[in-house]
Amino acid sequence: MNFILCADLHLKETEKEYSFSVLEEIIGLCEKKKCGALLLAGDVFDSHGAAEKLRAGFRAALEKLPSSCAVYFLPGNHEELRAGSPGSLENFDFGRAKLLAEKPWSLHSLSAEAELLAVPFQRDFFGYRDWKVPPKKKPLRILLAHGTVSGMAYTGPGEEADSILDEDLFEHFRIDLAALGHLHKQNSVRRKDVLIAYPGSARVWREGEEGKRCVFLGSTQTVPPLLEPLALARAGEYRVISVYAAPEGGLRMELPKEISPADWLHLEVGGVVEEEISVLAALEKLAAELKKTCRRVSSHTGKLSVLAGVSTHPLALRFLRAWEEAAPRYAEEEPGVYELARLRGLLALKEILETRK
Protein backbone atom coordinates (compact mmCIF):
# COMPACT_ATOMS: atom_id res chain seq x y z
CA MET A 1 0.00 0.00 0.00
CA ASN A 2 1.24 3.49 -0.85
CA PHE A 3 0.87 6.28 1.67
CA ILE A 4 1.71 9.97 1.94
CA LEU A 5 3.25 11.50 5.05
CA CYS A 6 2.51 15.19 5.59
CA ALA A 7 3.20 17.49 8.54
CA ASP A 8 2.82 21.06 9.77
CA LEU A 9 0.33 22.36 7.22
CA HIS A 10 -0.90 25.04 9.65
CA LEU A 11 -4.30 25.77 8.10
CA LYS A 12 -5.01 29.35 9.09
CA GLU A 13 -7.89 31.81 8.68
CA THR A 14 -5.70 34.73 7.57
CA GLU A 15 -4.03 32.51 4.96
CA LYS A 16 -7.01 30.31 4.21
CA GLU A 17 -6.88 30.37 0.41
CA TYR A 18 -3.15 29.66 0.30
CA SER A 19 -3.03 26.95 2.98
CA PHE A 20 -6.09 25.13 1.62
CA SER A 21 -4.67 25.18 -1.90
CA VAL A 22 -1.67 23.25 -0.53
CA LEU A 23 -4.02 20.75 1.14
CA GLU A 24 -5.84 20.28 -2.17
CA GLU A 25 -2.54 19.58 -3.93
CA ILE A 26 -1.70 16.94 -1.31
CA ILE A 27 -5.11 15.33 -1.83
CA GLY A 28 -4.47 15.30 -5.57
CA LEU A 29 -1.15 13.54 -5.00
CA CYS A 30 -2.89 10.86 -2.91
CA GLU A 31 -5.16 10.13 -5.86
CA LYS A 32 -2.36 10.27 -8.44
CA LYS A 33 -0.11 7.91 -6.46
CA LYS A 34 -3.01 5.57 -5.59
CA CYS A 35 -2.44 5.93 -1.86
CA GLY A 36 -4.29 3.88 0.71
CA ALA A 37 -3.50 6.31 3.54
CA LEU A 38 -2.72 9.95 4.22
CA LEU A 39 -0.77 10.38 7.46
CA LEU A 40 -1.00 13.86 9.00
CA ALA A 41 1.76 14.20 11.62
CA GLY A 42 0.43 17.16 13.59
CA ASP A 43 -0.15 20.91 13.30
CA VAL A 44 -2.69 20.44 10.54
CA PHE A 45 -4.31 23.58 11.98
CA ASP A 46 -2.45 26.67 13.17
CA SER A 47 -4.37 26.79 16.46
CA HIS A 48 -7.29 25.22 18.29
CA GLY A 49 -9.44 28.14 17.14
CA ALA A 50 -8.44 27.52 13.54
CA ALA A 51 -9.47 23.87 13.91
CA GLU A 52 -12.87 24.98 15.18
CA LYS A 53 -13.45 27.52 12.39
CA LEU A 54 -11.89 25.68 9.46
CA ARG A 55 -12.95 22.10 10.15
CA ALA A 56 -15.91 22.28 7.74
CA GLY A 57 -13.61 23.29 4.89
CA PHE A 58 -11.19 20.56 5.95
CA ARG A 59 -13.97 17.97 5.87
CA ALA A 60 -15.07 19.13 2.42
CA ALA A 61 -11.53 18.97 1.04
CA LEU A 62 -11.06 15.39 2.28
CA GLU A 63 -14.23 14.28 0.50
CA LYS A 64 -12.28 14.66 -2.77
CA LEU A 65 -10.05 11.75 -1.76
CA PRO A 66 -10.73 8.30 -3.25
CA SER A 67 -12.87 6.19 -0.92
CA SER A 68 -9.96 3.73 -0.63
CA CYS A 69 -7.68 6.35 1.00
CA ALA A 70 -7.91 6.51 4.80
CA VAL A 71 -6.87 9.69 6.64
CA TYR A 72 -5.13 9.68 10.04
CA PHE A 73 -4.95 13.03 11.85
CA LEU A 74 -2.49 13.19 14.76
CA PRO A 75 -2.77 16.41 16.84
CA GLY A 76 0.34 18.57 17.30
CA ASN A 77 1.17 21.35 19.70
CA HIS A 78 -0.64 23.99 17.63
CA GLU A 79 -3.96 22.17 17.88
CA GLU A 80 -3.63 22.75 21.65
CA LEU A 81 -2.95 26.50 21.35
CA ARG A 82 -5.59 28.48 23.24
CA ALA A 83 -7.79 25.38 23.62
CA GLY A 84 -10.66 25.94 26.02
CA SER A 85 -10.21 22.61 27.77
CA PRO A 86 -8.05 19.49 27.42
CA GLY A 87 -9.44 17.02 24.90
CA SER A 88 -11.91 19.48 23.38
CA LEU A 89 -10.53 18.70 19.92
CA GLU A 90 -12.28 15.34 20.19
CA ASN A 91 -15.66 17.13 20.15
CA PHE A 92 -15.13 18.27 16.56
CA ASP A 93 -16.15 16.36 13.44
CA PHE A 94 -13.23 16.04 11.04
CA GLY A 95 -15.11 13.92 8.53
CA ARG A 96 -12.91 11.39 6.74
CA ALA A 97 -10.00 12.04 9.09
CA LYS A 98 -9.62 9.63 12.00
CA LEU A 99 -8.48 11.71 14.98
CA LEU A 100 -5.60 10.05 16.85
CA ALA A 101 -5.79 12.16 20.01
CA GLU A 102 -5.66 9.46 22.67
CA LYS A 103 -2.71 9.97 25.04
CA PRO A 104 -0.13 8.74 25.58
CA TRP A 105 -0.58 6.35 22.63
CA SER A 106 -2.97 4.32 20.49
CA LEU A 107 -2.38 1.44 18.07
CA HIS A 108 -4.10 1.02 14.69
CA SER A 109 -4.03 -1.40 11.77
CA LEU A 110 -2.83 0.50 8.71
CA SER A 111 -2.78 -2.33 6.17
CA ALA A 112 -2.30 -6.10 5.99
CA GLU A 113 1.46 -5.63 6.46
CA ALA A 114 1.63 -2.48 8.61
CA GLU A 115 0.46 -1.13 11.96
CA LEU A 116 0.46 2.44 13.19
CA LEU A 117 1.53 3.50 16.69
CA ALA A 118 0.13 7.01 17.21
CA VAL A 119 1.75 9.31 19.78
CA PRO A 120 0.21 12.82 19.76
CA PHE A 121 2.14 15.85 20.99
CA GLN A 122 3.03 15.78 24.68
CA ARG A 123 5.32 18.07 26.65
CA ASP A 124 7.44 15.08 27.54
CA PHE A 125 7.54 11.39 26.70
CA PHE A 126 9.63 10.32 29.69
CA GLY A 127 7.28 7.56 30.87
CA TYR A 128 7.22 5.64 27.59
CA ARG A 129 8.74 2.49 29.11
CA ASP A 130 5.62 2.13 31.25
CA TRP A 131 3.28 2.23 28.25
CA LYS A 132 1.52 -1.11 27.77
CA VAL A 133 1.92 -1.18 23.99
CA PRO A 134 1.21 -4.67 22.60
CA PRO A 135 4.07 -6.54 20.91
CA LYS A 136 4.62 -5.93 17.21
CA LYS A 137 2.38 -8.23 15.14
CA LYS A 138 2.99 -7.06 11.57
CA PRO A 139 6.19 -6.80 9.52
CA LEU A 140 6.09 -2.99 9.52
CA ARG A 141 5.42 -0.76 12.52
CA ILE A 142 5.16 2.97 11.84
CA LEU A 143 5.31 5.51 14.63
CA LEU A 144 3.26 8.63 13.84
CA ALA A 145 4.30 11.32 16.31
CA HIS A 146 4.76 15.04 16.82
CA GLY A 147 7.94 15.92 18.69
CA THR A 148 11.66 16.61 18.53
CA VAL A 149 14.46 14.16 17.88
CA SER A 150 17.66 15.79 19.12
CA GLY A 151 20.18 16.68 16.46
CA MET A 152 17.77 16.55 13.52
CA ALA A 153 17.19 20.31 13.09
CA TYR A 154 16.63 23.62 14.88
CA THR A 155 12.92 24.04 15.61
CA GLY A 156 12.73 27.71 16.49
CA PRO A 157 12.34 29.67 19.76
CA GLY A 158 10.45 27.84 22.48
CA GLU A 159 10.10 24.51 20.66
CA GLU A 160 13.40 22.76 21.35
CA ALA A 161 13.36 22.40 25.15
CA ASP A 162 10.32 20.11 25.33
CA SER A 163 8.62 17.29 23.42
CA ILE A 164 11.91 15.37 23.10
CA LEU A 165 11.54 11.92 21.54
CA ASP A 166 14.25 9.65 22.93
CA GLU A 167 15.58 7.34 20.20
CA ASP A 168 15.37 4.48 22.68
CA LEU A 169 11.57 4.81 22.33
CA PHE A 170 11.91 3.69 18.71
CA GLU A 171 13.97 0.65 19.66
CA HIS A 172 11.81 -0.21 22.68
CA PHE A 173 8.64 -0.42 20.55
CA ARG A 174 10.41 -1.96 17.54
CA ILE A 175 9.64 0.97 15.26
CA ASP A 176 10.69 0.64 11.61
CA LEU A 177 9.66 4.13 10.48
CA ALA A 178 9.32 7.16 12.75
CA ALA A 179 7.02 9.44 10.71
CA LEU A 180 7.28 12.77 12.49
CA GLY A 181 6.04 16.33 12.56
CA HIS A 182 7.15 19.44 14.49
CA LEU A 183 10.47 20.23 12.78
CA HIS A 184 9.82 22.36 9.72
CA LYS A 185 12.94 21.36 7.79
CA GLN A 186 12.79 18.20 5.67
CA ASN A 187 15.16 15.56 6.99
CA SER A 188 15.44 11.79 7.10
CA VAL A 189 18.15 9.65 8.62
CA ARG A 190 18.67 5.95 9.27
CA ARG A 191 19.72 5.21 12.86
CA LYS A 192 20.20 1.58 13.79
CA ASP A 193 17.11 -0.23 12.49
CA VAL A 194 14.76 2.77 12.26
CA LEU A 195 14.25 5.38 9.56
CA ILE A 196 13.52 8.75 11.21
CA ALA A 197 11.71 11.06 8.79
CA TYR A 198 10.49 14.64 8.96
CA PRO A 199 8.80 15.83 5.73
CA GLY A 200 9.08 19.40 7.06
CA SER A 201 6.35 22.01 6.92
CA ALA A 202 4.02 21.45 3.99
CA ARG A 203 3.89 25.19 3.33
CA VAL A 204 6.00 28.24 4.09
CA TRP A 205 4.69 29.10 7.53
CA ARG A 206 7.35 31.41 8.93
CA GLU A 207 10.37 33.45 7.95
CA GLY A 208 13.48 31.50 7.03
CA GLU A 209 11.83 28.29 5.78
CA GLU A 210 13.91 28.05 2.62
CA GLY A 211 13.79 25.24 0.09
CA LYS A 212 10.92 23.47 -1.59
CA ARG A 213 8.10 22.26 0.64
CA CYS A 214 7.22 18.61 0.27
CA VAL A 215 5.48 15.48 1.52
CA PHE A 216 6.93 11.96 1.61
CA LEU A 217 5.57 9.13 -0.52
CA GLY A 218 6.14 5.68 0.96
CA SER A 219 5.02 2.07 0.61
CA THR A 220 4.24 -0.50 3.27
CA GLN A 221 5.74 -3.24 1.06
CA THR A 222 9.31 -2.61 2.28
CA VAL A 223 10.78 -2.49 5.79
CA PRO A 224 11.58 0.26 6.48
CA PRO A 225 9.69 2.02 3.68
CA LEU A 226 11.62 3.84 0.99
CA LEU A 227 10.51 7.47 1.12
CA GLU A 228 10.35 9.73 -1.91
CA PRO A 229 9.97 13.50 -1.38
CA LEU A 230 7.24 15.03 -3.54
CA ALA A 231 7.60 18.79 -4.02
CA LEU A 232 4.47 20.89 -3.48
CA ALA A 233 4.20 23.51 -6.23
CA ARG A 234 1.32 25.40 -4.59
CA ALA A 235 3.33 25.89 -1.39
CA GLY A 236 5.79 28.23 -3.11
CA GLU A 237 9.17 29.01 -1.58
CA TYR A 238 10.80 31.40 0.84
CA ARG A 239 13.33 33.25 -1.32
CA VAL A 240 16.02 35.58 0.01
CA ILE A 241 16.89 38.32 -2.48
CA SER A 242 19.89 40.60 -2.07
CA VAL A 243 19.06 44.25 -2.76
CA TYR A 244 21.96 46.68 -3.16
CA ALA A 245 21.42 50.34 -2.39
CA ALA A 246 23.58 52.77 -4.39
CA PRO A 247 25.10 55.78 -2.58
CA GLU A 248 22.48 58.11 -4.06
CA GLY A 249 19.65 55.82 -2.92
CA GLY A 250 18.80 53.76 -6.00
CA LEU A 251 18.11 50.03 -5.59
CA ARG A 252 19.52 47.18 -7.65
CA MET A 253 18.75 43.47 -7.40
CA GLU A 254 18.49 40.26 -9.37
CA LEU A 255 15.09 38.58 -9.19
CA PRO A 256 14.59 34.83 -9.69
CA LYS A 257 13.65 33.94 -13.27
CA GLU A 258 10.30 32.59 -12.15
CA ILE A 259 8.29 33.86 -9.18
CA SER A 260 5.32 31.82 -8.01
CA PRO A 261 2.19 33.59 -6.70
CA ALA A 262 2.72 31.48 -3.56
CA ASP A 263 6.32 32.63 -2.97
CA TRP A 264 7.47 34.66 0.02
CA LEU A 265 10.17 37.12 -1.04
CA HIS A 266 12.51 38.40 1.65
CA LEU A 267 14.60 41.42 0.67
CA GLU A 268 18.02 41.74 2.35
CA VAL A 269 19.02 45.35 1.78
CA GLY A 270 22.66 46.41 2.01
CA GLY A 271 24.75 49.38 0.92
CA VAL A 272 26.40 52.63 1.95
CA VAL A 273 24.11 55.59 1.22
CA GLU A 274 23.91 59.36 1.71
CA GLU A 275 20.74 59.13 3.80
CA GLU A 276 18.22 56.46 4.75
CA ILE A 277 14.82 58.06 4.16
CA SER A 278 14.88 57.96 0.36
CA VAL A 279 16.12 54.37 0.39
CA LEU A 280 13.27 53.25 2.65
CA ALA A 281 10.78 55.05 0.41
CA ALA A 282 12.21 53.29 -2.65
CA LEU A 283 12.10 49.98 -0.79
CA GLU A 284 8.43 50.48 0.12
CA LYS A 285 7.62 51.17 -3.53
CA LEU A 286 9.58 48.10 -4.65
CA ALA A 287 7.81 45.86 -2.13
CA ALA A 288 4.41 47.13 -3.31
CA GLU A 289 5.30 46.15 -6.90
CA LEU A 290 6.58 42.72 -5.89
CA LYS A 291 3.42 41.99 -3.89
CA LYS A 292 1.57 41.92 -7.20
CA THR A 293 3.51 38.83 -8.20
CA CYS A 294 3.83 36.83 -4.95
CA ARG A 295 2.11 35.96 -1.68
CA ARG A 296 4.22 37.97 0.72
CA VAL A 297 7.16 40.38 0.85
CA SER A 298 9.33 41.14 3.88
CA SER A 299 12.57 43.06 4.19
CA HIS A 300 15.57 43.62 6.42
CA THR A 301 17.72 46.77 6.32
CA GLY A 302 20.28 45.81 8.96
CA LYS A 303 23.09 45.85 6.38
CA LEU A 304 22.33 49.43 5.32
CA SER A 305 24.93 52.01 6.38
CA VAL A 306 24.75 55.81 6.19
CA LEU A 307 27.73 58.00 5.30
CA ALA A 308 26.95 61.62 4.46
CA GLY A 309 28.81 62.78 1.35
CA VAL A 310 29.64 59.28 0.09
CA SER A 311 28.23 59.93 -3.39
CA THR A 312 30.53 62.93 -3.93
CA HIS A 313 33.65 61.95 -2.00
CA PRO A 314 36.70 61.72 -4.35
CA LEU A 315 37.78 58.29 -3.07
CA ALA A 316 34.24 56.92 -3.42
CA LEU A 317 33.94 58.32 -6.95
CA ARG A 318 37.24 56.71 -7.98
CA PHE A 319 36.24 53.36 -6.50
CA LEU A 320 32.79 53.42 -8.13
CA ARG A 321 34.31 54.35 -11.49
CA ALA A 322 36.67 51.37 -11.27
CA TRP A 323 33.80 49.16 -10.20
CA GLU A 324 31.71 50.18 -13.22
CA GLU A 325 34.65 49.68 -15.58
CA ALA A 326 34.96 46.08 -14.34
CA ALA A 327 31.38 45.33 -15.38
CA PRO A 328 32.24 43.69 -18.74
CA ARG A 329 34.38 41.10 -16.93
CA TYR A 330 32.29 40.32 -13.86
CA ALA A 331 28.75 41.73 -13.89
CA GLU A 332 27.20 39.20 -16.24
CA GLU A 333 29.15 36.13 -15.10
CA GLU A 334 28.78 36.64 -11.33
CA PRO A 335 26.28 39.47 -10.73
CA GLY A 336 25.85 38.74 -7.03
CA VAL A 337 29.59 38.75 -6.34
CA TYR A 338 30.02 41.89 -8.43
CA GLU A 339 27.37 43.78 -6.45
CA LEU A 340 28.81 42.49 -3.18
CA ALA A 341 32.22 43.88 -4.16
CA ARG A 342 30.73 47.38 -4.35
CA LEU A 343 29.14 46.99 -0.92
CA ARG A 344 32.36 45.70 0.67
CA GLY A 345 34.44 48.45 -0.93
CA LEU A 346 32.15 51.23 0.26
CA LEU A 347 31.98 49.76 3.76
CA ALA A 348 35.78 49.71 3.89
CA LEU A 349 35.84 53.33 2.72
CA LYS A 350 33.29 54.27 5.39
CA GLU A 351 35.46 52.67 8.08
CA ILE A 352 38.55 54.56 6.88
CA LEU A 353 36.80 57.92 6.76
CA GLU A 354 35.20 57.50 10.17
CA THR A 355 38.56 56.47 11.68
CA ARG A 356 40.08 59.69 10.38
CA LYS A 357 37.50 61.71 12.28
URFENMO-V336009 format. One record per residue. N is the residue number from 1. RES is the residue in one letter. SS is DSSP state (@ for helix, = for strand, . for the rest). D_FIRST is the distance of its C-alpha to the first C-alpha in whole Angstrom. Layout:
n;res;ss;d_first
N;RES;SS;D_FIRST
N;RES;SS;D_FIRST
This chain:
n;res;ss;d_first
1;M;.;0
2;N;=;4
3;F;=;7
4;I;=;10
5;L;=;13
6;C;=;16
7;A;=;20
8;D;.;23
9;L;.;23
10;H;.;27
11;L;=;27
12;K;.;31
13;E;@;34
14;T;@;36
15;E;@;33
16;K;@;31
17;E;@;31
18;Y;@;30
19;S;@;27
20;F;@;26
21;S;@;26
22;V;@;23
23;L;@;21
24;E;@;21
25;E;@;20
26;I;@;17
27;I;@;16
28;G;@;17
29;L;@;14
30;C;@;12
31;E;@;13
32;K;@;14
33;K;.;10
34;K;.;8
35;C;=;7
36;G;=;6
37;A;=;8
38;L;=;11
39;L;=;13
40;L;=;17
41;A;=;18
42;G;.;22
43;D;.;25
44;V;.;23
45;F;=;27
46;D;.;30
47;S;.;32
48;H;@;32
49;G;@;34
50;A;@;32
51;A;@;29
52;E;@;32
53;K;@;33
54;L;@;30
55;R;@;28
56;A;@;28
57;G;@;27
58;F;@;24
59;R;@;24
60;A;@;24
61;A;@;22
62;L;@;19
63;E;.;20
64;K;.;19
65;L;.;16
66;P;.;14
67;S;.;14
68;S;.;11
69;C;.;10
70;A;=;11
71;V;=;14
72;Y;=;15
73;F;=;18
74;L;=;20
75;P;.;24
76;G;.;25
77;N;.;29
78;H;@;30
79;E;@;29
80;E;@;32
81;L;.;34
82;R;.;37
83;A;.;36
84;G;.;38
85;S;.;37
86;P;.;35
87;G;.;32
88;S;@;33
89;L;@;29
90;E;@;28
91;N;@;31
92;F;.;29
93;D;.;27
94;F;.;24
95;G;.;22
96;R;.;18
97;A;=;18
98;K;=;18
99;L;=;21
100;L;.;20
101;A;.;24
102;E;.;25
103;K;.;27
104;P;.;27
105;W;.;24
106;S;=;21
107;L;=;18
108;H;=;15
109;S;=;13
110;L;=;9
111;S;=;7
112;A;.;9
113;E;.;9
114;A;=;9
115;E;=;12
116;L;=;13
117;L;=;17
118;A;=;19
119;V;=;22
120;P;.;24
121;F;.;26
122;Q;.;29
123;R;.;33
124;D;.;32
125;F;.;30
126;F;.;33
127;G;.;33
128;Y;@;29
129;R;@;31
130;D;@;32
131;W;.;29
132;K;.;28
133;V;.;24
134;P;.;23
135;P;.;22
136;K;.;19
137;K;.;17
138;K;.;14
139;P;.;13
140;L;=;12
141;R;=;14
142;I;=;13
143;L;=;17
144;L;=;17
145;A;=;20
146;H;=;23
147;G;.;26
148;T;=;27
149;V;.;27
150;S;.;30
151;G;.;31
152;M;.;28
153;A;.;30
154;Y;.;32
155;T;.;31
156;G;.;35
157;P;.;38
158;G;.;37
159;E;.;34
160;E;.;34
161;A;.;36
162;D;.;34
163;S;.;30
164;I;=;30
165;L;.;27
166;D;.;29
167;E;@;27
168;D;@;28
169;L;@;26
170;F;@;22
171;E;@;24
172;H;@;26
173;F;.;22
174;R;.;20
175;I;.;18
176;D;.;16
177;L;=;15
178;A;=;17
179;A;=;16
180;L;=;19
181;G;=;21
182;H;.;25
183;L;.;26
184;H;.;26
185;K;.;26
186;Q;.;23
187;N;=;23
188;S;=;21
189;V;=;22
190;R;=;22
191;R;=;24
192;K;.;25
193;D;.;21
194;V;=;19
195;L;=;18
196;I;=;20
197;A;=;18
198;Y;=;20
199;P;.;19
200;G;.;23
201;S;=;24
202;A;.;22
203;R;.;26
204;V;.;29
205;W;.;30
206;R;.;33
207;E;.;36
208;G;.;35
209;E;.;31
210;E;=;31
211;G;.;29
212;K;.;26
213;R;.;24
214;C;=;20
215;V;=;16
216;F;=;14
217;L;=;11
218;G;=;8
219;S;=;5
220;T;.;5
221;Q;.;7
222;T;.;10
223;V;.;12
224;P;.;13
225;P;.;11
226;L;.;12
227;L;.;13
228;E;=;14
229;P;=;17
230;L;=;17
231;A;=;21
232;L;.;22
233;A;@;25
234;R;@;26
235;A;@;26
236;G;.;29
237;E;.;30
238;Y;=;33
239;R;=;36
240;V;=;39
241;I;=;42
242;S;=;45
243;V;=;48
244;Y;=;52
245;A;=;55
246;A;.;58
247;P;.;61
248;E;.;62
249;G;.;59
250;G;.;57
251;L;=;54
252;R;=;52
253;M;=;48
254;E;.;45
255;L;.;42
256;P;.;39
257;K;.;39
258;E;.;36
259;I;.;36
260;S;.;33
261;P;.;34
262;A;.;32
263;D;.;33
264;W;=;35
265;L;=;39
266;H;=;40
267;L;=;44
268;E;=;46
269;V;=;49
270;G;=;52
271;G;=;55
272;V;=;59
273;V;=;61
274;E;.;64
275;E;.;63
276;E;.;60
277;I;@;60
278;S;@;60
279;V;@;57
280;L;@;55
281;A;@;56
282;A;@;55
283;L;@;51
284;E;@;51
285;K;@;52
286;L;@;49
287;A;@;47
288;A;@;47
289;E;@;47
290;L;@;44
291;K;.;42
292;K;.;43
293;T;.;40
294;C;.;37
295;R;.;36
296;R;=;38
297;V;=;41
298;S;=;42
299;S;=;45
300;H;=;47
301;T;=;50
302;G;=;51
303;K;=;52
304;L;=;54
305;S;=;58
306;V;=;61
307;L;.;65
308;A;.;67
309;G;.;69
310;V;.;66
311;S;.;66
312;T;.;70
313;H;.;71
314;P;@;72
315;L;@;70
316;A;@;67
317;L;@;68
318;R;@;68
319;F;@;65
320;L;@;63
321;R;@;65
322;A;@;64
323;W;@;61
324;E;@;61
325;E;@;63
326;A;.;60
327;A;@;57
328;P;@;57
329;R;@;56
330;Y;@;53
331;A;.;53
332;E;.;50
333;E;.;49
334;E;.;48
335;P;@;49
336;G;@;47
337;V;@;49
338;Y;@;52
339;E;@;52
340;L;@;51
341;A;@;55
342;R;@;57
343;L;@;55
344;R;@;56
345;G;@;59
346;L;@;60
347;L;@;59
348;A;@;61
349;L;@;64
350;K;@;64
351;E;@;64
352;I;@;67
353;L;@;69
354;E;@;68
355;T;@;69
356;R;@;73
357;K;.;73
